[in-house]
Amino acid sequence: MQREEMNWLSLVNDMTDTTNNTNNSVAGLLLSLSAQQKMGLMVAIAATVAVVAGLWMWGQTPDYRVLYTNLSDRDGGAIIESLQQQNVPYKFAEGGGALLVPGNLVHEIRLRLASQGLPKGGTVGFELMESQKFGTSQFLEQVNYQRSLEGELARSMQTIAAVQNARVHLAIPKPSVFVKDQQKPSASVILSLHPGRTLDPGQVNGIVHLVSSSIPNMPSQSVTVLDQSGNMLNASREGSDLLMDATQLKYVREIEQDYIKRIEAILIPITGQQNVKAQVTASIDFAQVEETAEIYKPNQRPNTAAVRSTQTLESLNGLGGAGGVPGALTNQPAPAAIAPITKPANAPAPAANAAANSAANSRKEATSNFELDRTIQHTKLPVGNIRRLSVAVVMNNRSVTEKGKTVSKPYTEAESAQITALVKDAMGFDPKRGDSLNLLNKAFNNEPDVVLPEVPLWKQPDVIALAKDVLKYLLIAGGAGFLLFGIIRPSFKNLAAQAAAQAEAAAAAAEAARHQHHHTAASFEQKNSYEDNLQIAKQLTKDDPKIVASVVKEWVNKE
C-alpha cells in the first residue's frame, strides 16, 4: 500500500514538472502573448517577407533595351507574335513607339527575327508575285510587278549604313508602237536618314545609277532623290550652268590643298615642322569652249598645186570646109575628078589654100582649176584650267643659339629671296596669267596647346552603369539587413528576454511547488489515506490528460 502511494506521488510530481517545461518552451511563450502582441508580430513577419520578396524581384527584374523603333503595324504584329512564341518578355516605351526587350537578349532576338525575315520594313518585294491568283487581269499583274520592283529597290537602298528607310515611286509609261508617242520612265526616291548621318555626293550618284540601271530606258536625269526634310540631294544643273556645283568646289579645294602640300613640303626641311604656314587661292576656269576654224593659205605654184578640173574649148569658122546647096544633091557622092591635062600658070596650090583657110578660121580655149589649200580645226578646250594662283606664305623666325641662349632671328634678305624662288618653282609661278606670291617672315605667337580635360571616372558611361548595378544590390542588401537586424532581431530579443523571465519565474514556481509537493507527500503519508490520494490523482488526470500521458510515456521509456 505504501508503494502504490509513492507511485501516485511520483505521478503528481512528474505532471507538475512537465507543466513547468511546457510553460518554459517557445510555444508556451507565444501562447502567453496577448492578442495585440500576437497581431504585431504577425504584421512584422509578413512585412519582412513582403519586403524581402520585393527586393529579390526588383533585383531579378531585367534591364529593358530598345529592340526596334518606328515599326509598321504589320511588322510590329509579326514581331510580337514571334516573341510570344519564344516566351520572351517585352513592353512598349511610352510615347516613343519603341519595342523593348531584356538587354541581355537584344542581339540574340534580332538574329532570330532576321532569320525569319523580320522586320520587312513595310515594303514588299518580288514575293508579291508568288501569291498571284488565277484569273488576275493584266493591269493588276503590271501593278504588282511595279510594286515589287519598288520594294526591291527600297530594300537595296536600306542596306546603305546612313539610310534608315527608303521609298521608291516609279512612273513607267505604257509602251507604244509610234515613235512620237514613246516616253521615258522616271523615278522618285525619298530617303529617311539616321539622325546625324548624311550622304556624300558619291553615294547619292550611286543611288541614282542604281535606279536608272534597274529600269529599262531610264536616264539618270529622270531620277529625283529627296531626304526626309524635302531637300533635293541630286540637284539638277539644268538652268544653272553658270553656278558651281559641289563637284567643282571640291575640285578647287583639292587643287588648293595640293599646292599647299607642295609649298610646305619644300619649306619644312628648312624652317621646321610647325614654323611655316601656306594658303593658296586658285581661280579655276570651268567654261566649256569649242572652236571651229577654216584657214586658207597663200596660192601655190601651178606646177606644185593639185589640179581640180581642166576645160578645153576649140572652134573653126571661115571659108574652109564643106559647102553646097542644101538638098538631095548635096548628099550625093562627089563625081570623079577630072584633072586638066595642062595646069594653068596662075592656079594656086590646093594644099596651101586649105592651110590658109584652116589657119584663118580655128579657135582654141583651155581652163584649169586648182584645189584650194585650207585647214579646218575643231578644238574643245579642257575644263578646269587654272586662270590665276594667289599664294601667301608665313614663316617663323629661325632659332639661333648665341652665348648659350636660344634667340629668335629673322631670315636675311638673301635667304628670303632663295625661299621665294623655291616657292615660285614649287607652285609653277606664271606672271603671264597674273600669279601673285606674298612671303612674310615673322615671329610666331606660339600659345601652349590646349589640353582637353579628361572625362572624370565618375562620368564615364561604363562606370555609371556599374555604379547603378552596385547601388541596386547595395539597396537590396541594406533593406534586408535593416529588416533582419533592425526589426526581426530586436523582436526576437524581446521575446527571448520575456521567455527568460518567464523561465525564471517558472523555475521559482517549480522549486516552490517541489517543496510544496515534498511537504504534501510527507503530510500525505501522515494524514491522507489511500482513497484521498487516489482522488487527487484522478482529478489531475481529468484536468490535464496530456501531462498524464507524458508521465506514462517517460515511465515506459525508463523501463
Buried (B, 14 or more C-beta within 10 A) or exposed (E): EEEEBEEBBBBBBBBBBBBBEBBBEEEBBEEEBEEEBEEEBEEBEEEBEEBBEEBEEEEEEEEBEEBBEBBBEBBBEBBBEBBEEEEBEBEEEEEEEBBBBBEEBBEEBBEBBEEEEBBBBBBBBEEBEEEEEEEEEEEEEEEBBBBBBBBBBBBBBBEBEEBBBBBBEBBBEEEEEEEEEEEEBBBBBBBBBEEEEEBEEEBBBBBBEBBBEBBEEBEEBBBBBBBEEEEEBBBEEEEEEEEEBEEBEEBBEEBBEEBBEBBBEBBEEBBEEEBBBBBBEBBBBBEEEEEEEEEEEEEEEEEEBEEEEEEEEEEEEEEBEEEEEEEEEEEEEEEEEEEEEEEEEEEEEEEEEEEBBBEEBEEEEEEEEBEEEEEEEEEEEEEEEBEBBBBBBBBBBBEEEEEEEEEEEBBEEEBBEEBBEBBBEBBEBEEEEEBEBEBEBEEBEEEEEEEEEEEEEEEEEEEEEEEEEEEBEEEBEEBBEEBEEEBBEEBEEEBEEBBEEBBEEBEEBBEEBBEEBEEBBEEBEEEBEEEEBBEBBEEBBEEBEEBBEBBEEEEEEEE
